Amino acid sequence: MSAPEIRGVNHVGITVPDIEVAKAFLIEAFGGQLLYQSFGPQDPARQGPEFERAVNAFPGTVVRAQAMVKLGTGPDIELFEMHGPKQAQPIRASDFGITHFALYTDDIEASVARFEKAGGKPLTAPREIPYATEKGPRNKVCYCQMPWGTTMEFITAPDPMPYRQHTDLRRWQDDD
C-alpha cells in the first residue's frame, strides 16, 4: 500500500478571546473573507468530556463560537472562541509547538501598514531575510502580533532563494 498523498495545509486553527473582534480584524488586516460561521455566542456552547477528549482541551473548557475565514490563496484560518478554567497566553517563538504562520505578500510594506492600521503590532519594520538560504536583494520578512497575541509573519521573496537551485520544489508563487 502506498502512502497517502498530502496536497497541502487546509487550515490553521486559532483560539481567540472574542470571535467577532477576530473576524473583523482578519477581514480588515488581510482582506479576509468570512466563509462560514458554524455557530456563535447565541447558540448552545459546545463542551463536555467528549469534546475535551476529541480536541485535547482542558476539562471545563467551553466553545462559544467557530468560524472559517479565507485569506488569499493560502490555507483558511479557523477561529474558535473558547473559554476555560485554565488558558495560557499565546506562545512565543521559543516555546514548543506551532509558534506562528506566515502570509506571502507582494508588497510587504503596504501589508504591514494595513495590519497595523487594523490593530496589529509589527515587532520590527520589514527587513531583509537574515538567512543565507533565503537571501535575495528584495526578499523581506516582518513578524507581527495580532491583537490577542498570536504571532504571524509577512514574507515576500520576489528574488529566487538560493536553496531552490538544489531542489525541484514548485510553490504557489512560481511563475511557471
Secondary structure, DSSP 8 states (H G I E B T S, - for coil): ----------EEEEEES-HHHHHHHHHHHH--EEEEEEE-TTS--EESHHHHHHHT--TT-EEEEEEEEE-TTS-EEEEEEEE-S-------TTSSS---EEEE-S-HHHHHHHHHHTT-EESS--EE---TTT--TT-EEEEEE-TTS-EEEEEE--S--GGGGG-----TT---
